């Protein structure tokens, strides 16, 4: 293995650009779906990664960027309360991580296992993916996410979206080397190429946009309704975070759960998410694609993530770049999301299988069943002033059922065991 920690500066910068390239597709797709500014997402991904490195002593080679787990509650809360209120909820979600970090510091990492075992987290993750599936299908057919308007003719939209989907699938399944790590980017490029053939892409805004422009930062506001929509969803990415830390530890041969410690990585993730909300960006999470790139290149130097963060921040101020991203046609995103949202659900299914959750036991069956129906069905509990619904509600219900129903201590978790 190369002594990558002594790489010259120019090689670190190139490696950092490569890591950002790997993360780029998913990074910008999430804000485009939710109506946020992709340039702000680039800026907050860079700031979040730097904050994470600061908290963890620059020991963990990870890159933080837009989390797909929050799409459903952000869309729901944004439609009802507006973007500034959503940002307040994102800040509060980051504080949940900070709280979990403090508890882990005091009681140990095993506490997370007891509070959020796979039988709780898995159905929530499944619900997130399946509840979003109508959005993906509507966009693939050329409609708005809620299906209320036909933005692109159906036949044209299907040709564009299926091209984007097929290319994404082929690159993910058959790609080699770094190509296999950028299926989303490949799908976007292919979909946009077909869209250009049909004259669907409008580049006039790109030509009119300035080269240098401030990202469209948005100030947050405190709104308890929006906070209730968004905060409960933070439970699922918390477990996703632990899995990400364990994964990068197994790649680098280090136990990051012990050093710098799970409490520090959770704190870094929480501060990154809250910082994103302060500027108008989406919540942050560690990116598995970047972990795959680290494994492939065998470059374990955390400094390369510093350069990836700086490059992301620099790109955030390129006005034409952000405008070009916003000109990506809806069917292109819809085709790719047909795979991505399904993949989220499969992650939940895999969690149940990998941890051998016995669904023949009444306790487990009840938790999973009620959580799925509440989450996918869009159950609402409460009134105009205080209400929980959809993904947020199912996360709370899963947590409460796990605490209330007897027999929870019989299960032994493997989530935080780095040797698994």
Buried (B, 14 or more C-beta within 10 A) or exposed (E): EEEBEEBEEEBBBBBBBBBBBBBBBBBBBBBBBBBBBBBBBBBBBBBBBBBBBEBBEBBBBBBBBBBBBBBBBBBBBBEBBBBBBBBBBBBBBBBBBBBBBBBBBEEEBEBBBBBBBBBBBBBBBBBBBBBBBBBBBBBBBBBEBEEEEEBBBEEBBBBBBBBBBBBBBBBBEEBEEBEBBBBBBBBBBBBBBBBEEBEBBEEEEBEEBEEEBEBEBBEBBEBBBBBBBBBBBBBBBBBBBBBBBBBBBBBBEBBBBEEBBBBBBBBBBBBBBBBBBBBBBBBBBBBBBBBBBBBBBEBBBBBBBBBBBBBBBEBBBBBBBBBBBBBBBBBBBBBBBBBBBBEBBEBBBEBBEEBEBEEEBEBBBEBBEBBBBBBBBBBEEEEEEEBBBBBBBBBBBBBEBBEEBEEBEEBEBEBBEBEE
